[in-house]
Amino acid sequence: MPIAWPASLPQAPLFGYNEEIGEVKVRTQTDSGPAKVRRRFTESVDRMTWGLALTESQFGDLLTFYKTTTSHGSQRFEITHPRTAALVEVRLVGPPSFSNPKPNLYKGSLVFEILPQ
């Protein structure tokens, strides 16, 4: 059974959402003329960035989820895609980043890679 995104955390981005479609082709420069282009993969690994607002408790939950549940982001887990509302399998690209604009409020940013199904 796949790991699920914690229910205690926001289920959608609160401070913005960005999606980047992954590259599936390769370009090869030639001695003259246009570059050769061919498809290298059948599926892309897309990226998605979420901006979150977290309370002190949610901040702790996210750290536990990142460090323990997903083994510092190396394990796959499922979230609901904010654009399609479909359940997608993702992995964190790197550790979450945070700022603390006022007491008991954290603004965080997470970068996910959406894995092919």
C-alpha positions, 0 to 999 in steps of 0.5 A, spaced: 500 500 500 502 506 498 504 512 503 499 517 503 500 524 504 498 526 511 491 528 513 494 533 518 497 537 512 494 542 507 491 537 501 492 543 496 497 548 495 495 555 499 501 560 496 501 558 489 502 552 485 507 551 479 507 545 474 513 544 469 512 538 464 519 534 463 523 533 457 522 526 453 526 528 447 534 529 446 537 534 441 544 532 437 548 538 434 550 536 427 556 539 423 551 543 419 544 544 418 539 543 424 540 539 430 537 532 430 531 531 435 528 524 437 524 522 442 528 518 448 522 516 453 515 515 452 513 518 459 516 524 462 517 526 470 514 532 471 515 537 477 510 541 481 512 546 486 507 547 492 507 553 497 504 552 503 502 555 510 503 551 516 502 552 523 507 549 528 504 543 529 503 542 522 511 544 521 512 538 525 508 533 522 511 535 515 518 534 518 516 527 521 513 525 514 519 528 510 525 525 515 521 518 517 516 516 513 519 518 506 526 516 508 528 524 507 524 524 501 527 517 497 520 514 498 514 515 493 507 517 496 500 519 493 497 526 493 491 529 490 494 533 484 491 540 484 489 541 477 486 534 475 484 532 482 487 525 480 491 521 485 498 521 483 504 518 485 510 523 487 517 523 490 520 530 493 526 532 489 529 535 495 528 537 502 522 542 504 524 550 505 521 554 510 520 561 512 517 564 519 514 570 517 510 570 524 510 566 530 506 559 529 506 560 522 511 557 517 511 558 509 514 552 506 515 550 499 515 543 496 518 541 490 515 534 487 516 530 481 510 526 478 512 519 477 509 516 471 503 511 472 
